[in-house]
């Protein structure tokens, strides 16, 4: 018994005629008759009463027809699901985002998926890199987007580096520091410094550039994983945000926040990457994330 034979039975029941069913199925009438006979032989009972030119389903044929329709429907749904998955239009996508990527991507990606891929079941997790790596290796996440500097390399990991994003210091436009003709690092220390947890490599860059007092453990007074909250604190208080400039793009564009240019200037950037597991079959929706991130980074 196979799906084709069941579809032949359905066509015969709907047309009531071997000739009409054969025409619908683009078969010869003898070929259709052989298919129905093979199905009857396998089931061990007659499906069709052939009464002259009339063809009527037997009581067992009616029962078989009901089940054949359910099976054909489910087979069609399964095929459509496969097509949707291949096109990235359905299925599940579970992504972990670090603090920086979360500030840049989380809300825009949720909006993008709701508008353009509403059938995909998207879950976004936030948390420390070590926790997200554990979830990735435990197959609880399909991929994570994190600060590359915080990653401990592993032979089981695929690393796809994203374009670097410039980092710096940001304050509200009416901040006393924004009025100074020249801002030195020592001037910053008179105000709260807000930042997400920084990697050891970034700490070394800051210390090399500004001296020991620039180590995050000494300098940062407001620390959390949610960059959006840190940016908001800088917008409504005298706190100075240290992080990705693009994370504050909108309030900078509106004039509420401004980037501070220090003397000597700080030239550093955030390095993000998409991390997946080696050898793991990806959900097709992962490519949707890649395409979205490429566009977002260009913006």
Secondary structure, DSSP 8 states (H G I E B T S, - for coil): --HHHHHHHHHHHHHS-HHHHHHHHT--HHHHHHHHHHHHHHHTS--EEEETTEEEE-HHHHHHHHHHHHHHHHHHHHHHHHHHHHTTSSSEEEEEE-HHHHHHHHHHHHHHHHHH-TTSEEEEEE--HHHHHHHHHTTS-SEEEEEGGG----TTEEEEE---EEEEEEEETT-GGGG-SSB-HHHHTTS-EEE----HHHHHHHHHHH-GGGSHHHH-SEE-S-HHHHHHHHHHSS-EEEEEGGGGHHHHHTTSEEEE-BSS---EEE-EEEEEETT----THHHHHHHHHHHHHH-
